Amino acid sequence: MPRATLAIQVQSLAGCDDLEPINAAIELIQQAGFNYEVGSLETTIEGDDAGELMQVAIDAHRAAIAKGADAIQSNIRLLERPSGLDTMRERVAPYRNQTTE
């Protein structure tokens, strides 16, 4: 049971088609070793130490900048509960695979 969940949205201010910086941020998150889920607008990471998750977010932001983008904006949300949280998969399971036509 994780104690912290962090969501990060990395945006290149050059435009929505500038995916190279975003892909670099996601690659860094993948290599960090935490459970994560990539969504259409943000990536969620979970772990036991909020400080470690914040460091991953900062590193992901800097990885995006390193790709030469003119400007990167990262929006970060952090949830921490020392007694533990449901996993992100548990929280979204009831809503998965539900589509409307």
KEMARSE-260348 format. One record per residue (C-alpha): residue number from 1; x, y, z. Coordinates in Angstrom, 2 decimals, padded with zeros to 5 digits. Layout:
N
<rec seq="NUM" xx="X" yy="Y" zz="Z"/>
...
! end
This chain:
101
<rec seq="1" xx="000.00" yy="000.00" zz="000.00"/>
<rec seq="2" xx="001.63" yy="003.26" zz="-001.12"/>
<rec seq="3" xx="001.70" yy="006.32" zz="001.10"/>
<rec seq="4" xx="002.00" yy="008.92" zz="-001.66"/>
<rec seq="5" xx="000.70" yy="009.49" zz="-005.16"/>
<rec seq="6" xx="001.97" yy="012.16" zz="-007.51"/>
<rec seq="7" xx="000.47" yy="013.22" zz="-010.82"/>
<rec seq="8" xx="002.55" yy="015.22" zz="-013.28"/>
<rec seq="9" xx="001.50" yy="016.86" zz="-016.50"/>
<rec seq="10" xx="004.45" yy="018.00" zz="-018.61"/>
<rec seq="11" xx="003.61" yy="020.45" zz="-021.37"/>
<rec seq="12" xx="005.80" yy="021.90" zz="-024.06"/>
<rec seq="13" xx="004.72" yy="025.49" zz="-024.50"/>
<rec seq="14" xx="005.79" yy="025.23" zz="-028.15"/>
<rec seq="15" xx="002.56" yy="023.38" zz="-028.93"/>
<rec seq="16" xx="000.67" yy="020.14" zz="-028.47"/>
<rec seq="17" xx="002.53" yy="018.44" zz="-031.34"/>
<rec seq="18" xx="005.92" yy="018.81" zz="-029.64"/>
<rec seq="19" xx="006.00" yy="015.30" zz="-028.13"/>
<rec seq="20" xx="009.76" yy="014.76" zz="-027.86"/>
<rec seq="21" xx="010.09" yy="016.56" zz="-024.49"/>
<rec seq="22" xx="007.01" yy="014.80" zz="-023.13"/>
<rec seq="23" xx="008.33" yy="011.42" zz="-024.24"/>
<rec seq="24" xx="011.65" yy="012.19" zz="-022.51"/>
<rec seq="25" xx="009.80" yy="012.96" zz="-019.26"/>
<rec seq="26" xx="007.80" yy="009.72" zz="-019.48"/>
<rec seq="27" xx="010.96" yy="007.72" zz="-020.21"/>
<rec seq="28" xx="012.61" yy="009.12" zz="-017.09"/>
<rec seq="29" xx="009.56" yy="008.20" zz="-015.02"/>
<rec seq="30" xx="009.59" yy="004.67" zz="-016.45"/>
<rec seq="31" xx="013.24" yy="004.26" zz="-015.46"/>
<rec seq="32" xx="012.68" yy="005.56" zz="-011.90"/>
<rec seq="33" xx="011.40" yy="002.20" zz="-010.67"/>
<rec seq="34" xx="008.06" yy="003.30" zz="-009.19"/>
<rec seq="35" xx="004.61" yy="002.06" zz="-010.12"/>
<rec seq="36" xx="003.24" yy="004.50" zz="-012.69"/>
<rec seq="37" xx="000.43" yy="004.91" zz="-015.17"/>
<rec seq="38" xx="000.57" yy="007.09" zz="-018.26"/>
<rec seq="39" xx="-002.72" yy="008.80" zz="-019.05"/>
<rec seq="40" xx="-003.78" yy="011.00" zz="-021.92"/>
<rec seq="41" xx="-003.10" yy="014.21" zz="-019.98"/>
<rec seq="42" xx="-000.81" yy="013.24" zz="-017.09"/>
<rec seq="43" xx="001.29" yy="010.48" zz="-015.62"/>
<rec seq="44" xx="000.62" yy="009.19" zz="-012.10"/>
<rec seq="45" xx="003.37" yy="007.74" zz="-009.90"/>
<rec seq="46" xx="002.98" yy="006.07" zz="-006.52"/>
<rec seq="47" xx="005.41" yy="005.20" zz="-003.76"/>
<rec seq="48" xx="006.12" yy="005.46" zz="-000.05"/>
<rec seq="49" xx="008.16" yy="008.65" zz="000.04"/>
<rec seq="50" xx="006.65" yy="011.92" zz="-001.22"/>
<rec seq="51" xx="010.10" yy="013.48" zz="-001.42"/>
<rec seq="52" xx="011.33" yy="010.76" zz="-003.76"/>
<rec seq="53" xx="008.27" yy="011.22" zz="-005.96"/>
<rec seq="54" xx="008.87" yy="014.98" zz="-006.07"/>
<rec seq="55" xx="012.46" yy="014.35" zz="-007.13"/>
<rec seq="56" xx="011.24" yy="012.13" zz="-009.98"/>
<rec seq="57" xx="008.87" yy="014.93" zz="-011.03"/>
<rec seq="58" xx="011.69" yy="017.48" zz="-011.02"/>
<rec seq="59" xx="013.94" yy="015.11" zz="-012.96"/>
<rec seq="60" xx="011.16" yy="014.45" zz="-015.51"/>
<rec seq="61" xx="010.65" yy="018.20" zz="-015.93"/>
<rec seq="62" xx="014.38" yy="018.70" zz="-016.50"/>
<rec seq="63" xx="014.52" yy="015.75" zz="-018.94"/>
<rec seq="64" xx="011.87" yy="017.52" zz="-021.01"/>
<rec seq="65" xx="013.84" yy="020.78" zz="-020.93"/>
<rec seq="66" xx="017.00" yy="018.91" zz="-021.97"/>
<rec seq="67" xx="015.31" yy="018.00" zz="-025.26"/>
<rec seq="68" xx="015.69" yy="021.62" zz="-026.32"/>
<rec seq="69" xx="012.14" yy="022.86" zz="-025.83"/>
<rec seq="70" xx="011.82" yy="026.62" zz="-025.63"/>
<rec seq="71" xx="009.69" yy="026.35" zz="-022.48"/>
<rec seq="72" xx="008.26" yy="023.49" zz="-020.41"/>
<rec seq="73" xx="005.46" yy="023.80" zz="-017.89"/>
<rec seq="74" xx="004.87" yy="020.98" zz="-015.39"/>
<rec seq="75" xx="001.74" yy="020.79" zz="-013.28"/>
<rec seq="76" xx="002.19" yy="018.59" zz="-010.21"/>
<rec seq="77" xx="-000.36" yy="017.27" zz="-007.73"/>
<rec seq="78" xx="000.75" yy="015.35" zz="-004.66"/>
<rec seq="79" xx="-001.38" yy="013.29" zz="-002.30"/>
<rec seq="80" xx="000.21" yy="011.88" zz="000.84"/>
<rec seq="81" xx="-001.32" yy="009.81" zz="003.62"/>
<rec seq="82" xx="001.14" yy="008.32" zz="006.13"/>
<rec seq="83" xx="-001.27" yy="005.51" zz="007.05"/>
<rec seq="84" xx="-001.44" yy="004.42" zz="003.40"/>
<rec seq="85" xx="-003.53" yy="004.89" zz="000.28"/>
<rec seq="86" xx="-005.35" yy="002.56" zz="-002.06"/>
<rec seq="87" xx="-003.23" yy="001.91" zz="-005.12"/>
<rec seq="88" xx="-004.05" yy="003.90" zz="-008.23"/>
<rec seq="89" xx="-005.30" yy="000.71" zz="-009.87"/>
<rec seq="90" xx="-007.68" yy="000.04" zz="-006.98"/>
<rec seq="91" xx="-009.03" yy="003.58" zz="-007.17"/>
<rec seq="92" xx="-009.77" yy="003.48" zz="-010.90"/>
<rec seq="93" xx="-010.77" yy="-000.19" zz="-011.30"/>
<rec seq="94" xx="-014.52" yy="000.47" zz="-011.04"/>
<rec seq="95" xx="-014.30" yy="002.92" zz="-013.97"/>
<rec seq="96" xx="-012.06" yy="001.02" zz="-016.39"/>
<rec seq="97" xx="-013.40" yy="-000.22" zz="-019.71"/>
<rec seq="98" xx="-016.60" yy="001.79" zz="-019.44"/>
<rec seq="99" xx="-017.37" yy="003.56" zz="-022.67"/>
<rec seq="100" xx="-020.38" yy="005.34" zz="-024.01"/>
<rec seq="101" xx="-021.43" yy="005.21" zz="-027.61"/>
! end
